[in-house]
Every structure is written in C-alpha cells, then in structure tokens.
Amino acid sequence: MPTSVITLLSFAFVLGVLIFVHELGHFLAAKRVGIRVLKFQLGFNPTILSFKRGDTEYSLGALPFGGYVKMAGDSPEDVERDERGNVVIRPDEFLSKSKWERFQVLIMGPTMNLLLAFLVTAFVLYRGAEVPAYQDLPPVVGSVMSGLPAAKSDVQPGDRILSVAGRNVDTWEQFYIAVGSRPNRETSLTIQRDGREMERIVTPIVPPGRSRFEIGDIGVMPNVHPHLRSISPGEPGERAGLKVGDVILAVDGQTMTFDTQFRDAIAKHPEQPIRITILREGAQQNVTVTPARHGDIGWLGVGRSVCGLWRNAGRGGHTYGHCPRQLDPGEQFRRQAVRTRRRGPPVGP
C-alpha cells in the first residue's frame, strides 16, 4: 500500500477517534444533567449507518472529518411554541437547564480530549518503546563504513570516541546527537586508541535518502551484529548449514551491524552464491550459501534479530533478555551491548 494512502488513512482514524471522544463528552454530560439527545453522529453526511435507541438516533457519516450531538432545544429556533406563540419550556431541553448545567455540557468535549491525551501518554510511557540498547554504552567503534568521513579521517574499529566538537560524549546516543546536529560542518573528533588520545577532523555528511532531515553521519557503527533466531526447514539457509544462534558478522567481507543490512545483502543476490561469516560457539566460520529467488529478491529462510540491540525505554528496573554468550569473546563493551533492559522511572515499591 502506498505511503500516502497509509498516511491519509492514519490521519482519518486519529481524527475520527478525537472527534468521537469529544462528542462523547458532550453526549454523556447532556445525559447526566437530563437533557434529551436527539442525535449522536460521527462523521459528515451522507449517512451510511443509522439506528435509534430511545429518544436518540445514532448514525455514522461517510466523511470521518466531523461529528455532532443534537440536543433538544439547543437553540432558540428549535423551541416549541403553543397556539398563542408562547415558548413551551420542557424540563429535558438544553435551554431549560441552568447556566452551570449548560456549562458542564459545553466543557466536557474538550475535557474528554485532554483526558484522552493524558491516558494515551501515560499508557505509552508505561509500556515503553524499543530503542537501541547500545545507545547507553560508550561509543567504541565496531566498524567503519568505507568511503565515508570517518574512514577518510583514519578512524578505526576499537577507537573510543571521547568528544565531538569539544563536547564530551559518554554514550552512543550523545555521539549521534552531536554528529547529527552538524551536517556539512567541519568537526573535530577526539578519540582514544591504545591508551593515547588523538584528534581527527571530519565533516559529517547527509547520507542519501536522509536529505529531508539533514542529519549528519560520519559512518561509524557499534560492535553489535544480527543473530539467527529461526531457520525454516528446506530453505537455503538450512541447506547451507546455518543454525539458530549463529551470529552474522559479515556478508562477502562487509561487516553486518544491523538486521536491515543483512536483509538487504541477501535481497541483492538472488540465485548468486555469497559468503557469510558467522560466529558459532566462539569460533568464526565462513558459510557459502545461494539465496533462492522470491520475486526479484533473494531469500534464505532465516529469522533474524539484532542481538542485544533493543531495550525498552518504558518502566525501569527490569532486565528481560540477553544474547548468546558467543557474542562476547572477552570485551566489556560487547558484554554490555548484548544486554537489553528497561529504562525509566521505577514503578511500584
């Protein structure tokens, strides 16, 4: 489905929820103070669904960009008059209620929207969201992408990045913010290599496809890798000898850091042999496999995830998973990188 269609449908859904909650506030408040509600409609005409229950007609309009609650006697033009032209005041009409009761009906729409925003925000913060776990770790370079500023400035795997433009960076998150905010600007980089501090000058670039956001990048990666969580029987991955728990280090000599890199590397080589470097039980091995063709892309039949790449940034104080031990041949950085955890304010005693 095209992105534009998904965006439009998402907008219509969110707007519909906001309108429904808003009008529901008016509706409930009117019922509470004893006002007769004639119609509750979500969306604009033409009406595509309608039914009546009691005094109220409930309907759904075809255009999800509005809605309304029609109350008895909610305007002077709607009041009933007797034979002499005098206004007939009924106790269940809007204008027959006190100013305080009418105020309650009017204010409950925006109040319900504010309550919805509070509840949604609380739920999202409670549940948390998956974010890269390595972002909390010291920025120790795991790999350097060829042709990008870091490689041109002699930044090497194993270098510990200490500062960017004179500002200390203690975590990958701080490093990404410091570099990302300086696209196309010459930037000093202080690194530590073999116990010695040295300075490099880099100019972060905006990678293709990200020019819309102008986020700088110098082409360094953390030391994490995808690992295989499942193997489909009879597929090329199984026939080549890949096993669950194998850590994908490289494809045809190109370091694999993220799952998307591994997926793209496979997709580009349908029915073409490739060499996959894996880590299994602490030992590196090379496996040659020929991806099958599924449409225009290559297919191995393996389930992948980035080992230890994700943590939950919601509730605090709970570690919920880790990667196989072979990801850590003795380096503290990699031992930390393979952990996932929850970060945030503690919940409960």
C-alpha positions in Angstrom: 0.0 0.0 0.0 1.4 3.4 -0.9 2.8 5.5 1.9 0.5 8.4 1.0 -2.6 6.2 1.4 -1.4 4.9 4.7 -0.8 8.4 5.9 -4.3 9.5 4.8 -6.0 6.5 6.5 -4.0 7.1 9.7 -5.0 10.7 9.7 -8.6 9.8 9.2 -8.5 7.2 12.0 -6.8 9.5 14.5 -9.1 12.4 13.7 -12.1 10.1 14.0 -11.1 9.0 17.5 -10.5 12.6 18.6 -13.9 13.7 17.3 -15.7 10.6 18.8 -14.2 11.2 22.2 -15.0 15.0 22.0 -18.7 14.4 21.1 -19.0 11.6 23.6 -18.1 14.1 26.3 -21.0 16.4 25.2 -23.3 13.4 25.0 -22.5 11.9 28.4 -22.7 15.3 30.1 -26.1 16.0 28.4 -27.4 12.7 29.6 -26.1 13.3 33.1 -28.0 16.6 33.6 -31.1 15.2 32.0 -31.1 16.8 28.5 -32.8 14.8 25.8 -30.4 14.0 23.0 -32.0 13.7 19.6 -29.0 12.6 17.5 -25.4 11.5 18.0 -23.4 11.3 14.7 -19.8 10.6 13.9 -18.8 11.9 10.5 -20.5 14.1 8.0 -23.3 13.1 5.6 -24.2 11.1 3.7 -25.2 8.7 6.5 -24.1 5.1 5.9 -25.4 3.6 9.1 -28.1 4.6 11.5 -30.2 3.2 14.3 -32.5 4.6 17.0 -32.5 3.7 20.7 -34.8 5.5 23.0 -35.0 9.2 22.1 -31.6 9.2 20.4 -30.7 8.4 16.8 -27.1 7.1 16.4 -25.5 7.4 13.0 -22.3 7.1 11.1 -21.4 9.5 8.3 -19.3 8.7 5.2 -16.8 11.5 5.8 -14.8 11.0 9.0 -13.9 14.6 9.5 -16.5 15.8 12.0 -19.5 14.9 14.1 -22.1 16.4 16.3 -24.5 15.9 19.2 -28.0 17.3 18.6 -29.8 18.2 21.8 -33.4 19.1 22.3 -33.9 22.8 22.5 -30.3 23.7 22.0 -31.1 26.9 20.0 -33.9 29.4 20.2 -35.1 28.4 16.7 -35.8 24.9 17.9 -38.0 25.7 20.8 -41.6 24.6 20.8 -44.4 27.2 20.9 -48.1 26.9 21.9 -51.1 28.1 20.0 -50.6 31.7 21.2 -46.9 31.7 20.2 -45.5 31.4 23.7 -42.4 29.4 24.2 -43.1 25.9 25.7 -40.3 25.1 28.1 -39.8 21.5 28.7 -37.5 20.3 31.5 -35.4 18.0 29.3 -34.3 20.7 26.8 -30.9 22.4 26.7 -32.1 26.0 27.2 -34.3 25.0 30.2 -31.2 24.0 32.2 -29.3 26.3 34.5 -26.1 28.1 33.3 -24.0 25.7 35.3 -25.5 22.6 33.8 -25.2 24.0 30.3 -21.6 24.9 31.0 -20.9 21.3 32.0 -22.3 20.1 28.7 -20.2 22.5 26.7 -16.9 22.0 28.6 -17.0 18.2 28.7 -16.0 17.9 25.0 -12.5 19.5 25.3 -12.2 17.9 28.8 -12.6 14.5 27.3 -9.9 15.3 24.7 -7.5 16.4 27.4 -8.3 13.2 29.4 -7.7 11.1 26.3 -4.3 12.7 25.7 -3.3 12.1 29.4 -4.3 8.5 29.3 -2.6 7.8 26.0 0.6 9.5 27.1 0.6 7.5 30.4 0.0 4.2 28.6 2.8 4.9 26.1 5.2 5.8 28.9 4.2 2.8 30.9 4.6 0.4 28.1 7.8 1.9 26.7 9.2 1.6 23.3 12.0 -0.4 21.8 15.2 1.6 21.3 18.7 0.5 20.6 20.3 -0.7 23.8 23.8 0.2 22.7 22.9 3.9 22.8 23.6 3.9 26.5 27.0 2.4 26.1 30.4 4.2 25.5 30.9 5.0 21.8 33.5 2.4 20.9 33.7 2.0 17.2 32.8 -1.5 16.0 33.2 -0.9 12.2 33.9 1.9 9.8 32.0 2.3 6.6 34.3 2.7 3.6 34.2 6.0 1.7 32.6 8.0 4.5 34.2 10.8 6.6 35.3 8.5 9.4 37.2 6.2 7.1 38.8 9.1 5.3 40.0 10.6 8.6 41.6 7.3 9.8 39.0 6.4 12.5 39.5 2.7 13.1 37.5 -0.1 14.8 38.2 -0.2 18.5 38.7 3.6 18.8 36.8 5.1 21.8 35.2 8.5 20.8 35.8 10.9 23.6 34.4 14.2 22.3 32.8 15.8 19.3 33.5 19.5 18.6 34.9 19.9 22.1 31.8 18.4 23.7 32.3 15.1 25.7 30.3 12.2 24.5 29.8 9.3 27.0 27.3 7.3 25.1 26.3 6.5 21.5 23.2 8.5 22.0 25.2 11.6 22.9 27.5 10.9 20.0 24.7 10.6 17.4 23.1 13.9 18.7 26.5 15.7 18.5 27.3 14.5 15.0 23.8 14.6 13.7 23.4 18.2 14.5 26.5 19.2 12.5 25.8 18.1 8.9 28.3 19.5 6.3 30.3 21.3 9.0 33.9 20.6 9.7 34.1 18.9 13.1 36.9 17.9 15.5 36.8 14.4 16.9 38.8 13.3 19.9 39.4 9.6 20.0 41.4 7.2 22.3 43.4 4.5 20.7 45.8 2.1 22.6 45.6 4.5 25.6 46.6 7.6 23.6 44.3 10.5 22.8 44.4 11.9 19.2 42.3 14.3 17.2 40.7 13.8 13.9 38.8 16.3 11.6 35.7 15.0 10.0 32.8 16.6 8.0 29.6 14.8 8.7 27.6 14.2 5.5 23.9 13.7 5.0 23.5 10.1 3.6 21.4 9.6 0.5 17.7 9.2 1.4 18.0 11.3 4.6 18.5 14.7 3.0 15.0 15.7 4.1 16.0 15.7 7.7 19.6 17.0 7.3 21.1 14.6 9.9 24.9 14.3 9.8 26.7 11.0 9.7 30.4 10.0 9.6 30.0 6.3 9.0 30.9 4.6 12.3 28.9 1.6 13.7 28.7 0.0 17.2 30.0 -3.5 17.8 26.7 -5.4 17.5 25.6 -8.0 14.9 22.4 -9.8 13.8 21.9 -13.3 15.0 19.6 -16.0 13.7 16.6 -16.8 15.8 14.9 -19.3 13.5 15.7 -21.5 10.4 13.0 -22.6 8.0 13.3 -26.3 7.1 14.3 -27.0 3.5 15.2 -23.4 2.8 18.7 -22.3 1.5 19.8 -21.2 5.0 19.3 -24.7 6.5 20.8 -26.5 3.4 23.9 -24.3 3.8 24.3 -25.4 7.5 23.2 -22.2 9.2 21.9 -22.8 12.8 19.8 -20.9 15.3 22.0 -18.7 17.4 24.6 -18.1 14.7 25.9 -14.5 14.8 26.2 -12.8 11.4 29.5 -11.0 11.3 29.8 -10.2 7.6 28.5 -10.9 4.1 31.1 -11.1 1.4 33.5 -9.3 3.7 31.1 -6.5 4.5 30.5 -6.1 8.2 26.9 -6.6 9.3 25.8 -4.4 12.2 22.0 -4.1 11.7 19.4 -6.6 10.7 18.4 -4.4 7.8 21.9 -4.6 6.4 21.8 -8.4 6.4 18.4 -8.4 4.8 19.5 -6.1 2.0 22.6 -8.0 1.4 20.6 -11.2 0.9 17.9 -9.5 -1.2 20.5 -8.2 -3.7 21.9 -11.7 -4.5 19.1 -14.0 -5.7 20.5 -17.2 -7.1 24.0 -15.9 -6.5 26.4 -17.6 -4.1 27.5 -15.4 -1.2 30.0 -15.9 1.7 28.6 -15.4 5.2 31.0 -15.0 8.1 29.4 -16.3 11.3 30.3 -16.7 14.9 29.3 -20.0 16.4 30.4 -21.2 19.9 33.1 -18.6 20.0 34.7 -19.5 16.7 34.4 -17.7 13.3 33.3 -19.7 10.3 32.6 -19.0 6.7 29.5 -20.4 5.1 28.7 -20.3 1.4 25.0 -20.1 0.6 23.0 -19.3 -2.5 19.8 -17.4 -1.8 16.6 -18.6 -3.5 14.7 -16.1 -5.7 11.4 -14.8 -4.4 10.2 -12.4 -7.0 13.1 -10.0 -7.6 14.9 -10.5 -4.3 17.0 -13.2 -2.6 15.6 -15.4 0.2 17.4 -17.5 2.8 14.5 -18.6 5.0 16.0 -17.4 8.3 14.6 -15.3 11.1 16.9 -12.5 12.2 17.2 -10.0 15.0 20.0 -7.8 16.2 21.5 -9.4 19.2 21.1 -7.2 22.2 20.2 -4.2 20.0 16.9 -3.4 21.7 15.9 -2.3 25.1 12.6 -1.0 26.4 12.6 2.7 27.3 9.5 2.5 29.5 9.3 1.2 33.0 12.5 0.9 34.9 14.4 -1.8 36.8 13.9 -4.9 34.7 16.3 -6.8 32.5 14.3 -9.1 30.2 16.8 -10.7 27.9 20.3 -11.2 26.7 22.2 -12.6 23.7 24.1 -15.8 23.4 27.5 -15.7 25.2 29.5 -16.2 22.0 28.9 -12.5 21.2 31.4 -11.6 23.9 34.8 -13.0 23.4 36.1 -11.0 26.3 35.4 -7.4 25.6 33.4 -5.4 28.2 31.8 -3.3 25.5 30.3 -6.3 23.8 29.2 -7.8 27.1 27.2 -4.6 27.7 25.9 -4.4 24.2 24.2 -7.8 24.3 22.0 -6.8 27.2 18.5 -5.4 26.8 16.9 -3.6 29.7 14.1 -1.2 30.6 14.9 2.3 31.5 12.8 4.9 33.2 11.3 5.9 36.5 10.8 2.8 38.7 7.2 1.5 39.1 5.9 0.1 42.3 7.7 -0.3 45.6 
